């Protein structure tokens, strides 16, 4: 990133969506009504304990019903979505299937592929390629040393380390091209029709894109993976690390965590000049979990708070 250290076979797409593949929508209830059927129980691990790796964890209700949340921003994001992470109900939308560059939001898929391929407790070697990163990074990775997987995932997801992304990709698949191929294979398996990746970091915008609807499904997949859910909700972390002093201090770029917005579960930020400021976030209040996606927003933190406040009021 040029900023400072910073699956959906069932995905329903709205008719006439710009730049995205087509799929049928699942019927939704009327505006302000709850989806049919019993609400699934809230999981203490932020989702099912054993989600299927090759299917969509969420079906978004993108049918043509009015959104429960109506809000106009003076300077709106290019695309956005407010949705129920458990039912897929959409509460607010702004061009949710518009294909756009996504910067470091890419690292959500990087993390999903890594935890599927690298066992917990494994070590990750710091390669010369990782140290040749551009943009944001952990910045203190010791060349040739092996770092614990958990520490490296923290470096990927909290300060958005491009160096960590490269090292993790090489640990998982040996080479960056093979890893990117795995990212795109998982994208296909999840049915994410807006999404394509060209790197594990998202630093290069060309060939690296998605849409708010696809990113909502990825957000649910991240929360369904306990190893990742525990990381993305942390405002900061102090980890054992093979450097002088033996400790690595990391801080999360997520604006909702920084402002201590109640119930924040994390997830990921991103920025490049082309992508603008991007945010995927999740918040829990009582029995409800809401997710918000904002792409190319002038104020992702502020806009997310306004949407979430109104979303939880709409849910009662």
C-alpha positions in Angstrom: 0.0 0.0 0.0 1.1 3.5 -0.5 -0.2 4.4 2.9 1.6 4.1 6.1 1.9 0.8 8.1 -1.4 0.2 7.6 -17.1 -18.6 -1.1 -20.5 -17.4 -3.4 -22.1 -20.0 -5.6 -25.3 -18.6 -3.9 -24.3 -15.0 -4.0 -27.4 -13.1 -5.2 -26.6 -10.2 -7.6 -29.0 -7.4 -8.5 -30.2 -7.2 -12.1 -28.1 -4.8 -14.1 -25.2 -4.8 -11.8 -22.1 -3.2 -13.3 -19.1 -5.3 -14.1 -20.2 -8.4 -12.2 -21.3 -11.9 -13.2 -24.9 -12.8 -12.9 -26.7 -15.1 -10.5 -30.2 -15.5 -9.2 -31.4 -13.7 -6.0 -32.9 -15.4 -3.0 -36.3 -13.9 -2.2 -36.2 -11.5 0.7 -38.9 -10.3 3.1 -40.4 -6.9 3.0 -38.6 -3.8 4.1 -37.9 -3.9 7.8 -39.1 -7.5 8.2 -37.1 -10.3 9.6 -36.1 -13.1 7.2 -38.3 -16.2 7.2 -37.3 -19.1 9.4 -35.6 -19.2 12.8 -32.5 -17.1 13.4 -29.4 -19.2 13.8 -27.8 -19.1 17.2 -24.9 -16.8 17.8 -21.7 -18.7 17.9 -19.1 -17.8 20.5 -16.4 -18.4 17.9 -18.1 -15.8 15.5 -19.6 -18.4 13.3 -20.0 -22.2 12.7 -17.3 -24.2 14.3 -16.4 -26.1 11.2 -17.4 -24.1 8.1 -17.0 -25.7 4.7 -13.9 -24.3 3.0 -15.2 -24.5 -0.6 -18.8 -23.1 -0.2 -20.3 -19.8 0.6 -20.7 -19.1 4.3 -23.3 -16.5 3.6 -26.1 -15.8 1.1 -26.8 -12.1 0.7 -30.4 -11.0 0.1 -29.8 -8.6 -2.7 -33.4 -8.7 -4.0 -35.2 -5.6 -5.0 -36.8 -4.6 -1.6 -36.2 -1.2 0.0 -33.4 -1.1 2.5 -34.3 -0.7 6.2 -31.6 2.0 6.5 -31.9 5.1 4.4 -29.0 7.5 4.6 -27.4 10.0 2.3 -23.7 11.0 2.6 -22.5 14.3 1.4 -19.5 12.5 -0.1 -20.6 8.9 -0.4 -18.3 5.9 -0.9 -18.1 4.5 -4.4 -19.6 1.3 -3.1 -20.9 0.0 0.2 -23.0 -2.5 2.0 -24.5 -2.9 5.5 -25.7 -6.4 6.1 -26.6 -9.1 8.8 -23.6 -11.4 9.1 -25.8 -14.3 10.1 -28.9 -14.1 7.9 -27.5 -12.2 4.9 -30.2 -9.5 5.1 -29.1 -6.3 3.4 -29.9 -3.2 5.4 -28.2 -0.5 3.2 -26.4 -0.6 -0.2 -24.6 1.6 -2.6 -23.6 -0.1 -5.9 -22.7 -3.4 -4.0 -21.7 -5.3 -7.1 -19.6 -2.6 -8.6 -16.1 -3.9 -9.4 -13.4 -1.8 -7.8 -9.8 -2.1 -6.7 -9.6 -3.2 -3.0 -6.0 -2.6 -1.9 -5.2 -4.5 1.4 -8.6 -5.9 1.7 -6.9 -8.6 -0.4 -5.3 -9.8 2.7 -8.6 -11.3 4.0 -8.3 -14.0 1.2 -4.6 -14.3 1.8 -5.2 -15.2 5.4 -8.0 -17.6 4.5 -5.8 -19.5 2.1 -2.9 -19.5 4.6 -4.8 -21.0 7.5 -6.3 -23.6 5.2 -2.8 -24.7 4.0 -0.4 -24.0 6.9 -0.9 -25.8 10.3 -1.2 -23.9 13.5 2.1 -23.6 15.2 4.2 -23.8 12.0 7.1 -21.5 11.4 7.4 -19.0 8.5 10.8 -18.2 7.0 11.6 -14.6 6.3 12.9 -14.6 2.7 14.8 -12.0 0.7 11.7 -11.6 -1.4 9.7 -10.7 1.6 12.2 -8.1 2.6 12.0 -6.5 -0.9 8.3 -5.6 -0.3 6.8 -2.2 -1.2 4.3 -0.2 0.8 3.3 -0.9 4.3 5.1 -3.6 6.3 5.9 -5.1 9.6 9.3 -3.7 8.9 11.4 -5.6 11.3 11.3 -9.1 9.9 14.8 -10.7 10.4 16.2 -12.1 7.2 16.6 -15.9 7.2 14.9 -16.3 10.6 11.8 -18.3 11.1 8.8 -16.6 12.7 5.8 -18.3 14.3 2.7 -18.4 12.1 0.5 -16.6 14.6 2.9 -13.7 14.8 3.2 -13.5 11.0 -0.6 -13.5 10.6 -0.8 -10.7 13.2 1.7 -8.8 11.1 -0.5 -9.4 8.0 -3.8 -8.4 9.5 -3.1 -5.6 12.0 -0.5 -3.3 10.4 -1.3 -4.8 7.0 2.3 -6.0 6.3 3.1 -6.6 2.7 6.3 -8.3 3.8 4.2 -10.7 5.9 2.0 -11.4 2.9 4.9 -12.4 0.8 6.5 -14.6 3.4 3.2 -16.3 4.2 2.4 -16.9 0.6 5.8 -18.5 0.1 5.4 -20.7 3.2 2.0 -21.9 2.0 2.7 -22.6 -1.7 6.5 -22.1 -2.3 6.0 -19.3 -4.9 3.9 -16.3 -5.2 2.3 -17.3 -8.6 1.2 -20.6 -7.1 -0.3 -18.9 -4.1 -2.2 -16.3 -6.2 -3.5 -19.2 -8.2 -4.8 -20.8 -5.0 -6.4 -17.5 -4.0 -8.3 -17.3 -7.3 -9.2 -21.0 -7.0 -10.8 -20.4 -3.6 -12.5 -17.3 -5.0 -14.1 -19.6 -7.7 -15.0 -22.2 -5.1 -16.8 -19.6 -3.0 -18.6 -18.3 -6.1 -17.3 -14.8 -5.8 -18.1 -13.5 -9.2 -16.6 -9.9 -8.9 -13.3 -11.0 -7.4 -9.8 -11.6 -8.9 -6.4 -11.4 -7.3 -3.0 -10.7 -8.7 -0.9 -10.6 -5.5 -1.2 -11.7 -1.8 -0.8 -8.1 -0.6 -3.0 -6.0 -2.8 -0.2 -3.4 -3.3 -0.7 -3.5 -7.1 -4.2 -2.6 -8.2 -4.0 -4.0 -11.7 -5.9 -7.3 -11.9 -6.7 -7.1 -8.2 -10.4 -6.3 -7.6 -13.7 -7.3 -5.9 -17.0 -5.7 -5.0 -18.8 -5.0 -1.7 -21.1 -8.1 -2.0 -18.1 -10.5 -2.4 -16.2 -8.9 0.4 -19.2 -9.3 2.7 -19.0 -13.1 2.1 -15.2 -13.0 2.7 -15.8 -11.1 6.0 -18.1 -13.9 7.2 -15.5 -16.5 6.2 -12.9 -14.7 8.2 -15.1 -14.6 11.3 -15.9 -18.3 10.8 -12.2 -19.1 11.1 -11.4 -18.9 14.9 -7.7 -18.5 14.2 -8.4 -15.3 12.2 -11.3 -14.0 14.2 -9.1 -13.9 17.3 -6.6 -11.7 15.5 -8.7 -9.2 13.6 -10.5 -8.1 16.8 -7.3 -7.0 18.6 -6.5 -3.3 18.8 -2.9 -4.2 19.5 -0.6 -7.2 20.2 2.7 -7.8 21.9 4.2 -11.0 20.5 7.4 -13.0 21.0 9.7 -12.3 18.0 13.3 -13.1 17.1 14.5 -9.5 17.3 16.4 -7.5 19.9 14.2 -7.3 22.9 12.4 -10.4 21.9 9.0 -8.7 21.5 7.1 -7.3 18.5 4.5 -4.5 19.1 1.7 -4.3 16.5 -1.2 -2.0 16.2 -4.5 -2.4 14.2 -5.4 0.1 11.6 -9.1 -0.5 12.0 -10.7 2.9 12.8 -13.6 1.3 14.8 -11.2 -0.5 17.1 -9.1 2.6 17.5 -12.2 4.6 18.6 -13.3 1.7 20.8 -16.7 1.4 19.0 -18.7 -1.0 21.2 -18.8 -4.6 20.0 -16.3 -4.3 17.2 -15.1 -7.7 15.9 -12.5 -6.2 13.6 -11.7 -7.2 10.2 -9.6 -5.2 7.6 -8.6 -1.9 6.2 -7.0 -1.0 2.9 -5.6 2.0 0.9 -4.1 2.7 -2.4 -4.5 5.8 -4.6 -6.8 3.9 -7.0 -8.7 2.0 -4.3 -9.0 5.0 -1.9 -9.7 4.3 1.7 -11.5 1.0 2.2 -12.9 -0.8 5.2 -14.6 -4.1 6.0 -15.8 -4.3 9.6 -18.0 -6.3 11.8 -19.8 -5.4 15.1 -21.9 -7.5 17.5 -24.7 -6.1 19.7 -26.7 -8.6 21.7 -27.9 -11.4 19.4 -27.1 -9.4 16.2 -23.9 -9.2 14.2 -23.7 -6.5 11.4 -21.0 -6.2 8.8 -20.2 -3.1 6.8 -18.1 -2.7 3.6 -17.0 0.7 2.3 -14.9 1.1 -0.8 -13.2 4.3 -1.7 -14.7 6.2 1.2 -13.6 9.7 2.2 -14.3 8.8 5.9 -14.6 5.0 6.4 -14.7 5.1 10.1 -17.2 7.9 10.4 -19.5 6.5 7.7 -19.3 3.0 9.2 -20.4 4.3 12.6 -23.4 6.1 11.1 -24.5 3.0 9.2 -24.0 0.7 12.1 -25.8 2.9 14.6 -28.8 3.1 12.3 -28.6 -0.6 11.4 -28.8 -1.7 15.0 -31.7 0.7 15.7 -33.5 -0.8 12.7 -33.1 -4.3 14.1 -34.5 -3.2 17.5 
